[in-house]
Amino acid sequence: MAWIRTVPFEEATGKLKTLYERVTGPGNNVDNIMMVHSLRPHSMEGHMALYKNVLHHTGNKVPKWFLEVLGVWVSSLNDCAYCVEHHFAGLQRLLGDAERGRAIRAAIEARTPEAAPLEAAQVLAMGYARMLTEEPASVTAADIGALRDAGFDDGEILEINQVTAYFAYANRTVLGLGCSAKGDVLGLSPNNSDDPGDWGHK
């Protein structure tokens, strides 16, 4: 599951057990990206709080399915197959249009977001996410202005920025520790956006 030791659900005690119980999916499944934090439960707690608030919070205005598009895009740019598969499954569930989802993924894999069935503003957001992922120091105020001119307000620009930044962190957690998807249930997420404290994966 990873290149470092992890503690399985059935062996967890104390704070780790409490956190595992908060993030479990069907059959007490804990995603390996969370389990990789098991030797430092406080690290898992921080990761999950960031993930829940950046991607699954009722205060977000950008459609959740498009935030997942950004997650798949950034993960693909980082060659993180684990996050691509997890979040593409989540994207398909949220989008409810399998054909459109596959077309978006094909455009992502071809590195041609302009070919995806998306609005021009969304394609522009993907361009910003690519720049922030591959050449973060090249981003300028003009790039933010272009997003604003395309119709995103500043709060939505912040959401796009934070999702891109979160996936940089998540991808490096997975890739840097050899985290695999073996045993994971793909596409689950803490979808109760009305309760920031609900981390259960359904």
Salt bridges, closest charged atoms under 4 A:
ASP31 OD2 - HIS201 NE2 3.86
GLU45 OE1 - LYS15 NZ 2.82
GLU68 OE1 - HIS87 ND1 2.65
ASP79 OD1 - ARG111 NH2 3.91
GLU85 OE2 - ARG105 NH2 2.59
GLU109 OE2 - ARG105 NE 2.83
GLU134 OE1 - ARG130 NE 3.24
ASP154 OD1 - ARG148 NE 2.85
ASP184 OD2 - HIS86 NE2 2.89
ASP198 OD2 - LYS202 NZ 3.80
